[in-house]
């Protein structure tokens, strides 16, 4: 007769195996998407690289677009959390204000993507207005980032800036940083990221100072 503890142990092992397979699929898909490209990658490739049967893929994902979207979200959350941790440490160390904090945050992302171009190619479309709205709406994965954005908007309101202006300014900054990162880091045109960064930061500071 099996005891409850034995059943729990079995379930834990089963769940651990499922998690391992899912993570192998994530890793395989990420590697293929960033080397072969989305169009050239098929589900058979992902399953083979992960060392699982093709049918196993469908236990976790609907299709390759489903796993791509989940990879993008997972990677985005990881990068933004790291950027937030680094920003909070620097703000405390330098007793910096909110605008400097935003620039620290952006500077971390730029430095990160300079060293991780594969990831930037994959997730740059997700570093957009849509992600900002998702963070503010319901993302429990990015509470720290949500907190920073909330503090920034509160500071704006204290200065008499209305919600419409706040939202438009955030939209401009997010889309500006996203497009410049891709053009200047991946394409290196019309300027490299190091060439354009001083102008970018001056522009953001002006936007946030209004």
Residue, then its C-alpha position, 0 to 999 in steps of 0.5 A: x500500500x502506497x503512502x501519501x508521501x510516496x504519491x507526493x514523491x512520484x508527483x514531484x518527480x513527474x513534475x520535475x521531468x515535465x519542467x525539464x522537458x519544457x525547459x529543453x524545448x525553450x532552450x532548443x527553440x531559442x537557439x534555433x530562432x536566433x541562429x536559423x531564424x523563425x521562418x527556417x525553424x520547424x517544430x521537428x528541428x526544435x524537438x530533435x535539438x531538445x532530444x524529445x519526440x515531436x508529439x512531446x512538443x504539443x504537450x506544452x505548446x500549440x505551435x512554434x509561434x506559441x513557444x516564440x511568444x513565451x520565450x520572448x516574454x520570459x527573456x524580456x522579464x529576465x532582462x528587465x528584472x536584471x536592469x531594475x536590480x542594477x538601477x536600484x543599486x546605482x540610485x541608492x549608491x549615488x542618491x540619484x533622482x527619478x530621471x537619472x534612475x530612468x537613464x540608469x535603467x536604459x543604460x543597463x539595457x543598452x549595455x546588455x544588448x550590446x553584449x547579447x545581440x542574439x537576444x536583442x534580435x529576438x525580443x526587440x519587437x517586444x520592447x515596445x509600448x505593448x509591454x509597457x501597457x502589460x506591465x502597468x495592467x497586470x504583470x506580477x512578474x515585473x512588479x519592480x519595474x512597474x513600481x519605478x514606472x508608477x513612481x515616475x508617473x506620480x512625480x509627473x502628476x505632482x508637477x501638474x502634468x496630466x495623464x495624457x501627456x505622461x502616457x505620450x511621453x512614455x510612448x515616445x521614450x519606449x519606442x525611441x529606445x527600442x528602435x535606436x537599440x535595434x538600428x544602432x546595435x544590430x545594424x550599426x546605422x546610421x550611427x553606432x550606439x556609442x555615437x548616438x547614446x549622448x544625444x539619446x540621453x539628452x533627448x530623454x532627459x528633456x522629455x522627462x523634464x517637461 
